[in-house]
Amino acid sequence: MRRGEPKLTRGANRSPSCKGTCIIGYGVAAAFVLAMLYLMVSTQFSFSSSPKDSESIHATTRQRSHPGQEDEKREMEEEVAVVHTEPSTGRHRGNERYSDDWEERQQRQEKEKDTVKFSEFGGGTDDFNNVANKKLICDTSFGKYDVCELEGDARAQGGAGATVTVVSPRAAPREWKIKPYSRKYLDGLKAVTVRSVPNAEDAPPCTTRLNIPAMVIELGGLTGNYWHDFTDVLVPLFIGARRFSGEVQLLVVNLLPFWVDKYRKIFSQLSRHEIIDLEKDHGVVRCYPHVVVGYGSRKEFTIDPSLDDTGGGYTMVNFTEFLRHSYSLPRDRPIKLNHHQGSRPRMMILERTNSRKFMNLPEVVAAAEAAGFEVSVAGRPKASYDEFVREVNSFDVMLGVHGAGLTNCLFLPTGAVLVQIVPYGRLESIARTDFGEPARDMGLRYIEYAVAAEESSLTDVFGKDHPIIKDPISVHMSGWGNVAEWYLGKQDVRINIDRFRPVLMQVLEHLH
Ligand SMILES: *[C@@H]1O[C@H](CO)[C@@H](O)[C@H](O)[C@H]1NC(C)=O
């Protein structure tokens, strides 16, 4: 529900010194701004303000998804993390509308199909209807991902167009095309056919049988971007597979062997069994008592136990515990300063190379050292990933500008501090969705530092009177492209140390 809080209250919370009057002033100003925006939007951008026009909203979403995939891998790593969280923040409302519409339509279709099904079965008893309703094989009602549960006699047949068939004597034959990825709306995903047939003879004969469940999942998508690696694949996989305690076989579409190898410690904890490249699995029919097709999570980079069914009430704290176990990381808790007087808490400062760089890193380091921290600056891992992760676990504080590197906070001890520097341009809500809320869900102490216009390189470039500086809301309204290009893509930050120092004090307080 935190996300449901009105934005104004949130903004006021962050400046506790002026609660009462500020809220009112803020409210009046905001109402004015909103009214102006409404006028602007309804004239210039009428397509996106029309709730019924789900096609064009969809089209813009897809467009946004596209550039990242065409860019170089490196750029993808740097930029796309934010581009693709976009559906769940500010402008994301359009997308929700799209999925609501879509959901409605889908549910109507499902109902129509169910009616057909029941009449084919001569109407059925109430009892039968109840069973049939409970046992819908594929749930395609959610805009982000689909999940199918095939129980009893499920058979997976690989090859170019993989098919999973469930023998389901009480239901009418049915077929779905499922993209078993956590963001089904992305371009370039492959579909798996899921079939339900009434008789075993209608299903391909088994050539191998394993008496454990299997999960059909797709890689690809946006994997390769560090944040998406976890948000789109590893967290959803934990949500779907952890319940099986390693006794599950993964059948993978779009298998990326080098990628799986990077995270082999995580994969080997989630499944003790061979990972099958489903597309190359010719001439085999693998049979299981239970197959799950698809995976996903409701929110970004976190688990919401009230929405995500993990089969065991797992939380994001459990996920980070699981990671520490997978990598045999030694530290569960950060330093406690009142117990270790004289010792210096360890701070990792993440250095970015492309955009959103610190322009005065030496000053930031000096200020942190003066405040009592032992500081290390880290760029891209030079050691192996496993060694790097171990190093991350040795820190008590992580500090960095918004970007995929902050994903490393997964390996901090529970209770450690994450400081996210939010670049200029009204990026707070994106920053919170991507890292702020997830960090809290991980049990980290989270501090946000939003840079002022004076601390942004964009002020050097455009001057303080340019709309990019004066009017970030209008930039957001003009489309995601400008936000991505300027605020995320071409901005560096020069931290005002005097303004920043209280953050360092706050970090220390959290470690007491
Ligand atoms: C999940 O985390 C909570 C809170 O840390 C803990 O109480 C619970 O035992 C964990 N569950 C499992 C299965 O580890």
Ligand as a Chemical Component Dictionary entry (heavy atoms), coordinates in Angstrom:
data_LIG
# 
_chem_comp.id                   LIG 
_chem_comp.type                 NON-POLYMER 
_chem_comp.pdbx_formal_charge   0 
_chem_comp.three_letter_code    LIG 
# 
loop_
_chem_comp_atom.comp_id 
_chem_comp_atom.atom_id 
_chem_comp_atom.alt_atom_id 
_chem_comp_atom.type_symbol 
_chem_comp_atom.charge 
_chem_comp_atom.model_Cartn_x 
_chem_comp_atom.model_Cartn_y 
_chem_comp_atom.model_Cartn_z 
_chem_comp_atom.pdbx_ordinal 
LIG C1 C1 C 0 11.995 -15.682 5.995  1  
LIG O1 O1 O 0 12.428 -14.517 6.660  2  
LIG C2 C2 C 0 11.799 -14.292 7.892  3  
LIG C3 C3 C 0 12.238 -12.956 8.395  4  
LIG O2 O2 O 0 13.634 -12.846 8.384  5  
LIG C4 C4 C 0 12.114 -15.443 8.840  6  
LIG O3 O3 O 0 11.452 -15.247 10.058 7  
LIG C5 C5 C 0 11.682 -16.743 8.211  8  
LIG O4 O4 O 0 12.090 -17.813 9.019  9  
LIG C6 C6 C 0 12.292 -16.901 6.831  10 
LIG N1 N1 N 0 11.742 -18.072 6.206  11 
LIG C7 C7 C 0 12.503 -19.069 5.782  12 
LIG C8 C8 C 0 11.783 -20.228 5.227  13 
LIG O5 O5 O 0 13.708 -19.022 5.814  14 
# 
loop_
_chem_comp_bond.comp_id 
_chem_comp_bond.atom_id_1 
_chem_comp_bond.atom_id_2 
_chem_comp_bond.value_order 
_chem_comp_bond.pdbx_ordinal 
LIG C1 O1 SING 1  
LIG C1 C6 SING 2  
LIG O1 C2 SING 3  
LIG C2 C3 SING 4  
LIG C2 C4 SING 5  
LIG C3 O2 SING 6  
LIG C4 O3 SING 7  
LIG C4 C5 SING 8  
LIG C5 O4 SING 9  
LIG C5 C6 SING 10 
LIG C6 N1 SING 11 
LIG N1 C7 SING 12 
LIG C7 C8 SING 13 
LIG C7 O5 DOUB 14 
# 
